[in-house]
Amino acid sequence: MIQTSEFSAEELALFRLHQTPGLGRVGLERLLGCFGSAANALTQPRNRWHSQAGLSRRLGDTPAADDRCFLQLCDQLQHNQVRLLRRGASDYPAPLQQLSDPPALLYLQGRLPTQPALAIVGSRHASADGLRLAFELGRDLARAGFCIVSGLARGIDGAAHQGALEAQGHTVAVLGGGIDRIYPPEHARLHQQLAERGGLLSEYAPGTAPRPGHFPGRNRIISALCQGILIVEAGEKSGSLITAEFALELGRDVFAVPGSPLNPTCRGSLQLLKDGATLVTSADDVLAAYALAPSTTAPLTEAGTPGPAAPAGLDDRALQVFRLLDGQPRHCDELAGRCGLTPMELSAIVLHLELQGLARACPGGCYIKA
């Protein structure tokens, strides 16, 4: 028997609404605004959807809660360990709340970043040099502690994801279609690697084909998740420039790689630099912008193993935290998890280390060895 117990009643109601033919993001928001919740909206007769929420009368049928096909979809999500993230729930990504239209429901396979995230995006028709640089930037910035976020597209996006995976770092793809739709087809293996070792995120219901109209919405999520956006080879009308616009509206940092003005795929990047984006030729330029150590810093020391020498006077827990710190930014969640501490306990310890000049706070809730 198919079970849906892993999902809450409101998550299942939202999922059912997502399966309603013709009901897009705007229509869903109208229903939620009018009736307060997806569960309540589903109890309303369709004529109230039309008269009170202003929805079209040509909407398709919403699947019943006991519909066999709907239950099979739920079973498929659970089998693939896809989580439903409902806006307002504790596991919903907090940065997306800054959007004017945060998605009501997200589908997540894998995990979201707990460390600072940086987006690397660019042309689908990138040059060989652009692909190589995107790979190296993804690798070096992931090695320095950033989660690399991109869109799994051909070209720059794919190269950045691959670089992060090469560094054994964390990388998340935000998709312009259903989480189960592999696009482009040649990224099937990369799609699987991200599901297993990183994260796949979509606001579109499973089975939804990627369409051109979906990608601006996808780009706004990429911008919101990250503290900075790095553009590598973007043309004058590139979707990457839309991502940069969203980033600026949200107060995020914008970085761009320079290129030849004779190369059409670099003209958008050059315009961003003219408009004040930070120029980047290597990962160290990004790290310098955040006052972080260069990307040649040593790897993380495991808790409980010999690490850097520590001054006397630290208790066992403070010493454990200190030995985890180095020149790479370590998120407070990572430090707490590795040391078995609560967030409050860790906060007190890193404050003590800061006061002794042994640790320094970085953007995004991270710390490095002072």
SELO-930672 format. One record per residue (C-alpha): residue number from 1; x, y, z. Coordinates in steps of 0.2 Angstrom, whole numbers. Layout:
<recs>
+-----+-------+-------+-------+
: num :    xx :    yy :    zz :
+-----+-------+-------+-------+
: NUM :     X :     Y :     Z :
...
+-----+-------+-------+-------+
</recs>
This chain:
<recs>
+-----+-------+-------+-------+
: num :    xx :    yy :    zz :
+-----+-------+-------+-------+
:   1 :     0 :     0 :     0 :
:   2 :     6 :    17 :    -5 :
:   3 :    10 :    28 :    10 :
:   4 :    10 :    48 :    11 :
:   5 :    14 :    49 :    29 :
:   6 :    31 :    57 :    26 :
:   7 :    22 :    73 :    20 :
:   8 :    11 :    85 :    30 :
:   9 :    -7 :    88 :    25 :
:  10 :    -3 :   105 :    19 :
:  11 :    12 :    99 :     8 :
:  12 :     1 :    86 :     1 :
:  13 :   -12 :    99 :    -3 :
:  14 :     0 :   110 :   -11 :
:  15 :     7 :    95 :   -21 :
:  16 :   -11 :    91 :   -27 :
:  17 :   -13 :   109 :   -33 :
:  18 :     3 :   108 :   -42 :
:  19 :    -4 :    94 :   -52 :
:  20 :   -19 :   105 :   -58 :
:  21 :   -17 :   108 :   -76 :
:  22 :   -17 :   126 :   -80 :
:  23 :   -14 :   132 :   -62 :
:  24 :     3 :   141 :   -63 :
:  25 :    13 :   150 :   -50 :
:  26 :     2 :   166 :   -50 :
:  27 :   -14 :   156 :   -49 :
:  28 :    -8 :   146 :   -34 :
:  29 :    -3 :   162 :   -25 :
:  30 :   -20 :   169 :   -28 :
:  31 :   -28 :   154 :   -21 :
:  32 :   -17 :   154 :    -5 :
:  33 :   -20 :   173 :    -3 :
:  34 :   -39 :   171 :    -5 :
:  35 :   -41 :   155 :     6 :
:  36 :   -26 :   155 :    17 :
:  37 :   -20 :   138 :    14 :
:  38 :   -19 :   125 :     1 :
:  39 :   -29 :   113 :    11 :
:  40 :   -43 :   126 :    13 :
:  41 :   -43 :   130 :    -5 :
:  42 :   -46 :   112 :   -10 :
:  43 :   -62 :   112 :     1 :
:  44 :   -69 :   126 :    -9 :
:  45 :   -81 :   124 :   -24 :
:  46 :   -73 :   128 :   -41 :
:  47 :   -85 :   143 :   -43 :
:  48 :   -77 :   151 :   -28 :
:  49 :   -60 :   149 :   -36 :
:  50 :   -67 :   159 :   -51 :
:  51 :   -77 :   172 :   -42 :
:  52 :   -65 :   175 :   -27 :
:  53 :   -48 :   171 :   -33 :
:  54 :   -51 :   176 :   -51 :
:  55 :   -45 :   160 :   -59 :
:  56 :   -49 :   154 :   -76 :
:  57 :   -64 :   142 :   -78 :
:  58 :   -53 :   132 :   -90 :
:  59 :   -42 :   124 :   -76 :
:  60 :   -40 :   105 :   -77 :
:  61 :   -46 :    94 :   -63 :
:  62 :   -36 :    93 :   -47 :
:  63 :   -32 :    75 :   -42 :
:  64 :   -41 :    68 :   -27 :
:  65 :   -31 :    64 :   -12 :
:  66 :   -34 :    45 :   -15 :
:  67 :   -31 :    46 :   -34 :
:  68 :   -20 :    31 :   -39 :
:  69 :    -9 :    41 :   -50 :
:  70 :    -6 :    55 :   -37 :
:  71 :    -2 :    42 :   -24 :
:  72 :    11 :    34 :   -36 :
:  73 :    19 :    51 :   -38 :
:  74 :    20 :    53 :   -19 :
:  75 :    28 :    36 :   -18 :
:  76 :    40 :    40 :   -32 :
:  77 :    45 :    56 :   -22 :
:  78 :    48 :    46 :    -6 :
:  79 :    58 :    32 :   -16 :
:  80 :    69 :    46 :   -23 :
:  81 :    71 :    54 :    -6 :
:  82 :    63 :    70 :   -13 :
:  83 :    57 :    82 :     1 :
:  84 :    43 :    95 :     0 :
:  85 :    48 :   112 :     7 :
:  86 :    33 :   122 :    11 :
:  87 :    34 :   141 :    13 :
:  88 :    32 :   145 :    31 :
:  89 :    39 :   128 :    37 :
:  90 :    55 :   127 :    48 :
:  91 :    65 :   118 :    34 :
:  92 :    61 :   131 :    20 :
:  93 :    76 :   140 :    14 :
:  94 :    76 :   157 :    24 :
:  95 :    85 :   167 :    10 :
:  96 :    70 :   164 :    -2 :
:  97 :    59 :   174 :    10 :
:  98 :    68 :   190 :     4 :
:  99 :    60 :   187 :   -13 :
: 100 :    44 :   197 :   -17 :
: 101 :    36 :   180 :   -23 :
: 102 :    45 :   166 :   -14 :
: 103 :    39 :   149 :   -20 :
: 104 :    25 :   141 :   -11 :
: 105 :    32 :   124 :   -13 :
: 106 :    49 :   117 :   -17 :
: 107 :    55 :   100 :   -22 :
: 108 :    72 :    96 :   -15 :
: 109 :    83 :    80 :   -18 :
: 110 :    99 :    80 :    -8 :
: 111 :   103 :    95 :     3 :
: 112 :   103 :   114 :     3 :
: 113 :   119 :   123 :     8 :
: 114 :   123 :   126 :    26 :
: 115 :   139 :   136 :    22 :
: 116 :   140 :   152 :    12 :
: 117 :   134 :   150 :    -6 :
: 118 :   140 :   158 :   -22 :
: 119 :   132 :   156 :   -39 :
: 120 :   143 :   153 :   -54 :
: 121 :   133 :   156 :   -70 :
: 122 :   136 :   160 :   -88 :
: 123 :   134 :   156 :  -107 :
: 124 :   128 :   140 :  -113 :
: 125 :   139 :   142 :  -128 :
: 126 :   155 :   146 :  -118 :
: 127 :   173 :   146 :  -125 :
: 128 :   185 :   132 :  -120 :
: 129 :   194 :   145 :  -109 :
: 130 :   177 :   150 :  -101 :
: 131 :   173 :   132 :   -97 :
: 132 :   191 :   129 :   -90 :
: 133 :   189 :   145 :   -79 :
: 134 :   172 :   140 :   -73 :
: 135 :   178 :   123 :   -68 :
: 136 :   193 :   130 :   -59 :
: 137 :   182 :   143 :   -50 :
: 138 :   170 :   130 :   -45 :
: 139 :   183 :   119 :   -39 :
: 140 :   193 :   132 :   -29 :
: 141 :   179 :   141 :   -21 :
: 142 :   171 :   125 :   -16 :
: 143 :   188 :   120 :    -9 :
: 144 :   188 :   136 :     1 :
: 145 :   171 :   132 :     9 :
: 146 :   158 :   139 :    -3 :
: 147 :   143 :   130 :    -9 :
: 148 :   142 :   132 :   -28 :
: 149 :   125 :   135 :   -35 :
: 150 :   121 :   135 :   -53 :
: 151 :   107 :   130 :   -65 :
: 152 :   114 :   113 :   -73 :
: 153 :   113 :   121 :   -90 :
: 154 :   126 :   118 :  -104 :
: 155 :   142 :   127 :  -104 :
: 156 :   147 :   137 :   -89 :
: 157 :   134 :   130 :   -77 :
: 158 :   139 :   112 :   -79 :
: 159 :   158 :   116 :   -78 :
: 160 :   155 :   125 :   -62 :
: 161 :   146 :   110 :   -54 :
: 162 :   159 :    98 :   -60 :
: 163 :   173 :   109 :   -53 :
: 164 :   164 :   109 :   -36 :
: 165 :   162 :    90 :   -37 :
: 166 :   180 :    88 :   -41 :
: 167 :   185 :    97 :   -25 :
: 168 :   173 :    86 :   -15 :
: 169 :   163 :   101 :   -11 :
: 170 :   145 :   105 :   -10 :
: 171 :   135 :   111 :   -25 :
: 172 :   117 :   114 :   -29 :
: 173 :   107 :   115 :   -45 :
: 174 :    91 :   125 :   -47 :
: 175 :    81 :   118 :   -61 :
: 176 :    69 :   126 :   -74 :
: 177 :    59 :   110 :   -75 :
: 178 :    53 :    96 :   -64 :
: 179 :    66 :    88 :   -52 :
: 180 :    65 :    72 :   -62 :
: 181 :    67 :    80 :   -79 :
: 182 :    85 :    78 :   -85 :
: 183 :    90 :    93 :   -95 :
: 184 :   100 :    94 :  -105 :
: 185 :   101 :    76 :  -109 :
: 186 :   120 :    75 :  -109 :
: 187 :   120 :    80 :   -91 :
: 188 :   112 :    64 :   -85 :
: 189 :   127 :    58 :   -75 :
: 190 :   129 :    76 :   -68 :
: 191 :   111 :    76 :   -63 :
: 192 :   113 :    60 :   -53 :
: 193 :   129 :    65 :   -45 :
: 194 :   121 :    81 :   -39 :
: 195 :   106 :    71 :   -32 :
: 196 :   118 :    59 :   -22 :
: 197 :   132 :    72 :   -17 :
: 198 :   124 :    89 :   -18 :
: 199 :   107 :    95 :   -21 :
: 200 :    93 :    97 :   -34 :
: 201 :    80 :   111 :   -31 :
: 202 :    65 :   115 :   -41 :
: 203 :    48 :   125 :   -39 :
: 204 :    40 :   115 :   -53 :
: 205 :    31 :    99 :   -50 :
: 206 :    39 :    82 :   -55 :
: 207 :    36 :    79 :   -74 :
: 208 :    36 :    97 :   -79 :
: 209 :    46 :   100 :   -94 :
: 210 :    59 :   114 :   -94 :
: 211 :    52 :   129 :  -104 :
: 212 :    60 :   146 :  -108 :
: 213 :    47 :   155 :   -97 :
: 214 :    53 :   145 :   -82 :
: 215 :    71 :   151 :   -82 :
: 216 :    69 :   169 :   -76 :
: 217 :    60 :   161 :   -61 :
: 218 :    74 :   149 :   -59 :
: 219 :    86 :   163 :   -59 :
: 220 :    78 :   173 :   -45 :
: 221 :    80 :   157 :   -34 :
: 222 :    98 :   156 :   -38 :
: 223 :   101 :   174 :   -34 :
: 224 :    92 :   173 :   -17 :
: 225 :   101 :   157 :   -11 :
: 226 :   118 :   165 :   -13 :
: 227 :   128 :   179 :    -5 :
: 228 :   136 :   183 :   -22 :
: 229 :   134 :   179 :   -41 :
: 230 :   149 :   176 :   -52 :
: 231 :   146 :   179 :   -71 :
: 232 :   158 :   170 :   -83 :
: 233 :   155 :   174 :  -101 :
: 234 :   138 :   181 :  -103 :
: 235 :   131 :   188 :  -119 :
: 236 :   122 :   205 :  -121 :
: 237 :   105 :   196 :  -119 :
: 238 :   110 :   182 :  -108 :
: 239 :    99 :   175 :   -94 :
: 240 :   114 :   176 :   -83 :
: 241 :   111 :   195 :   -83 :
: 242 :    94 :   192 :   -77 :
: 243 :   102 :   183 :   -62 :
: 244 :   113 :   197 :   -59 :
: 245 :    98 :   210 :   -59 :
: 246 :    89 :   199 :   -46 :
: 247 :   105 :   198 :   -36 :
: 248 :   107 :   217 :   -36 :
: 249 :    89 :   219 :   -31 :
: 250 :    92 :   208 :   -16 :
: 251 :   108 :   216 :   -11 :
: 252 :   119 :   202 :   -16 :
: 253 :   137 :   204 :   -23 :
: 254 :   140 :   203 :   -41 :
: 255 :   157 :   197 :   -49 :
: 256 :   161 :   196 :   -67 :
: 257 :   176 :   188 :   -77 :
: 258 :   183 :   200 :   -91 :
: 259 :   184 :   194 :  -108 :
: 260 :   188 :   200 :  -126 :
: 261 :   175 :   213 :  -133 :
: 262 :   176 :   204 :  -149 :
: 263 :   169 :   189 :  -141 :
: 264 :   150 :   190 :  -141 :
: 265 :   148 :   179 :  -126 :
: 266 :   159 :   191 :  -116 :
: 267 :   149 :   207 :  -119 :
: 268 :   137 :   205 :  -105 :
: 269 :   151 :   202 :   -93 :
: 270 :   160 :   217 :   -99 :
: 271 :   145 :   228 :   -97 :
: 272 :   143 :   222 :   -79 :
: 273 :   161 :   227 :   -75 :
: 274 :   157 :   244 :   -82 :
: 275 :   142 :   245 :   -71 :
: 276 :   153 :   241 :   -55 :
: 277 :   154 :   222 :   -54 :
: 278 :   169 :   216 :   -45 :
: 279 :   182 :   210 :   -58 :
: 280 :   187 :   191 :   -55 :
: 281 :   201 :   182 :   -64 :
: 282 :   203 :   168 :   -51 :
: 283 :   195 :   162 :   -35 :
: 284 :   207 :   172 :   -24 :
: 285 :   198 :   188 :   -31 :
: 286 :   182 :   182 :   -23 :
: 287 :   190 :   177 :    -7 :
: 288 :   199 :   194 :    -6 :
: 289 :   182 :   202 :    -8 :
: 290 :   176 :   193 :     8 :
: 291 :   193 :   195 :    17 :
: 292 :   196 :   177 :    17 :
: 293 :   212 :   168 :    15 :
: 294 :   218 :   163 :    -3 :
: 295 :   212 :   146 :   -10 :
: 296 :   229 :   138 :    -7 :
: 297 :   224 :   136 :    12 :
: 298 :   226 :   118 :    20 :
: 299 :   211 :   106 :    21 :
: 300 :   200 :   105 :    36 :
: 301 :   207 :    96 :    51 :
: 302 :   196 :    83 :    58 :
: 303 :   189 :    85 :    75 :
: 304 :   199 :    76 :    88 :
: 305 :   215 :    74 :    78 :
: 306 :   231 :    84 :    80 :
: 307 :   229 :   101 :    73 :
: 308 :   237 :   118 :    75 :
: 309 :   245 :   122 :    91 :
: 310 :   233 :   130 :   103 :
: 311 :   237 :   142 :   118 :
: 312 :   234 :   136 :   135 :
: 313 :   219 :   140 :   145 :
: 314 :   206 :   132 :   133 :
: 315 :   194 :   119 :   139 :
: 316 :   191 :   103 :   129 :
: 317 :   176 :   110 :   119 :
: 318 :   185 :   126 :   115 :
: 319 :   200 :   117 :   110 :
: 320 :   190 :   105 :    99 :
: 321 :   182 :   120 :    90 :
: 322 :   199 :   129 :    88 :
: 323 :   207 :   114 :    80 :
: 324 :   193 :   114 :    67 :
: 325 :   197 :   132 :    62 :
: 326 :   210 :   136 :    48 :
: 327 :   210 :   149 :    34 :
: 328 :   195 :   142 :    26 :
: 329 :   177 :   149 :    31 :
: 330 :   169 :   136 :    42 :
: 331 :   150 :   138 :    45 :
: 332 :   144 :   138 :    62 :
: 333 :   132 :   123 :    58 :
: 334 :   147 :   113 :    52 :
: 335 :   157 :   117 :    68 :
: 336 :   143 :   113 :    79 :
: 337 :   139 :    97 :    71 :
: 338 :   157 :    91 :    71 :
: 339 :   159 :    95 :    89 :
: 340 :   142 :    89 :    95 :
: 341 :   137 :   106 :   102 :
: 342 :   121 :   115 :   101 :
: 343 :   121 :   132 :    92 :
: 344 :   120 :   142 :   108 :
: 345 :   135 :   132 :   115 :
: 346 :   145 :   135 :    99 :
: 347 :   141 :   154 :    99 :
: 348 :   148 :   156 :   116 :
: 349 :   164 :   146 :   112 :
: 350 :   168 :   156 :    96 :
: 351 :   164 :   172 :   105 :
: 352 :   177 :   167 :   118 :
: 353 :   189 :   163 :   104 :
: 354 :   186 :   179 :    96 :
: 355 :   189 :   189 :   112 :
: 356 :   206 :   180 :   114 :
: 357 :   211 :   184 :    96 :
: 358 :   210 :   166 :    90 :
: 359 :   195 :   166 :    78 :
: 360 :   188 :   179 :    67 :
: 361 :   170 :   180 :    60 :
: 362 :   166 :   180 :    42 :
: 363 :   151 :   184 :    32 :
: 364 :   137 :   171 :    32 :
: 365 :   139 :   164 :    49 :
: 366 :   157 :   157 :    46 :
: 367 :   173 :   158 :    56 :
: 368 :   191 :   156 :    52 :
: 369 :   207 :   155 :    62 :
: 370 :   213 :   172 :    66 :
+-----+-------+-------+-------+
</recs>
